[in-house]
């Protein structure tokens, strides 16, 4: 009867896709065959190395995200603020943000969460700066947010 229940249970079990696991190698001492890091940690093995993949594609993706979310909006604000004024500078930043999101969305490419968070924060900062008519408010908001986050982390740790 136990075999019948076991075979019935395994027949109804949904098969999950198998994803490649990172290779884990013990460090030091004699060579040992690769084991999953969880097995090494469970046996109190002192060291474990995890291969994360190729560095260059990760750095290129990070550089592209930096250019899209930080560098271009900053240059646009600087140029338009000094040549045409506050409204034009903040409008250029908002137009750039809308352009990056719409191009990615229309082309069917992945919209990273960091891009959406940055675009949302830029829109909120620009709206507040336009309401208050102050470029200083636009530029100082990230510093205030960082200090608030740091104070929160410090307060939680104590």
C-alpha positions in Angstrom: 0.0 0.0 0.0 2.9 2.4 0.7 4.3 1.8 -2.8 0.9 2.6 -4.3 0.7 5.9 -2.4 4.3 6.8 -3.2 3.9 6.1 -6.9 0.6 8.0 -7.0 2.2 11.0 -5.2 5.2 11.1 -7.6 2.9 10.9 -10.6 0.9 14.0 -9.5 4.0 15.9 -8.5 4.7 18.9 -10.8 8.1 18.8 -12.3 10.0 22.1 -11.8 12.6 23.4 -14.3 16.2 22.7 -13.3 18.3 25.8 -13.4 22.1 25.6 -13.6 23.6 25.9 -10.2 26.9 27.8 -9.6 29.9 25.7 -9.2 31.3 25.5 -5.7 34.8 24.3 -4.9 36.4 23.8 -1.5 39.5 25.9 -1.1 42.8 24.7 0.3 44.0 21.2 1.0 43.7 18.4 -1.4 41.5 18.6 -4.5 37.9 17.5 -3.9 35.2 17.1 -6.5 32.7 20.0 -6.8 29.9 19.9 -4.3 27.0 22.4 -3.8 27.9 25.1 -1.4 24.9 24.2 0.8 26.5 20.7 1.3 29.8 22.3 2.2 28.2 24.7 4.7 26.1 21.9 6.2 29.3 19.9 6.9 31.0 23.0 8.4 33.5 23.2 5.6 35.6 26.3 6.4 35.7 27.9 2.9 33.7 27.9 -0.2 34.2 29.7 -3.5 31.2 30.5 -5.7 31.7 31.3 -9.4 29.4 34.2 -10.3 29.9 34.3 -14.1 31.6 36.7 -16.4 32.5 40.1 -15.2 32.5 42.0 -18.5 28.8 41.7 -19.4 27.9 42.7 -15.9 30.1 45.8 -16.0 28.8 46.8 -19.4 25.2 46.5 -18.3 26.0 48.5 -15.1 27.7 51.2 -17.2 24.7 51.4 -19.6 22.4 51.8 -16.7 24.6 54.5 -15.1 24.6 56.4 -18.4 20.8 56.1 -18.8 19.8 56.9 -15.3 22.5 59.3 -14.0 24.9 60.7 -16.5 22.5 61.9 -19.3 19.9 63.4 -17.0 22.7 65.3 -15.1 24.2 66.7 -18.3 20.8 67.6 -19.7 19.9 69.5 -16.5 23.3 71.3 -16.4 23.1 72.4 -20.1 19.5 73.4 -20.2 19.5 75.0 -16.8 22.4 77.3 -17.8 21.1 78.1 -21.3 17.3 78.1 -21.1 16.3 78.0 -17.4 14.8 75.8 -14.8 11.6 74.7 -16.5 13.5 73.7 -19.7 16.2 71.8 -17.7 13.7 69.8 -15.7 11.5 69.3 -18.8 14.6 67.9 -20.6 15.3 65.5 -17.7 11.6 64.3 -17.7 11.6 63.9 -21.5 14.8 61.8 -21.3 13.3 59.6 -18.7 10.1 59.1 -20.7 12.2 58.4 -23.8 14.3 55.7 -22.2 11.3 53.9 -20.7 9.2 54.1 -23.8 12.0 52.9 -26.2 12.7 49.9 -24.0 8.9 49.2 -23.6 8.2 49.6 -27.4 11.1 47.5 -28.4 10.1 44.7 -26.0 13.3 44.8 -24.0 13.5 44.2 -20.3 12.6 47.2 -18.1 14.9 46.8 -15.1 13.5 47.7 -11.7 16.4 50.1 -11.0 15.5 52.1 -14.2 11.9 52.3 -13.1 12.8 53.4 -9.6 15.2 56.0 -10.9 12.7 57.4 -13.4 10.1 57.6 -10.6 12.4 59.4 -8.3 13.5 61.8 -11.0 9.9 62.6 -11.8 9.0 63.2 -8.2 12.1 65.4 -7.6 11.4 67.4 -10.8 7.8 67.9 -9.8 8.8 69.2 -6.3 11.5 71.4 -7.8 9.0 72.9 -10.3 6.4 73.6 -7.6 9.0 75.3 -5.5 10.8 76.9 -8.5 14.2 75.9 -7.1 17.0 73.9 -8.7 18.6 73.6 -5.3 15.7 71.5 -4.1 16.1 69.2 -7.1 19.8 68.7 -6.4 19.7 68.4 -2.6 16.9 65.8 -2.3 19.1 62.8 -3.0 21.5 63.9 -0.2 18.6 64.3 2.2 17.3 60.9 1.3 20.7 59.3 1.8 21.1 61.0 5.2 17.6 59.8 6.3 18.4 56.2 5.2 21.7 56.3 7.0 20.1 57.6 10.2 17.4 54.9 9.9 19.9 52.1 9.6 22.0 53.5 12.4 18.9 53.8 14.7 17.8 50.2 13.9 21.3 48.8 14.7 21.4 50.4 18.1 
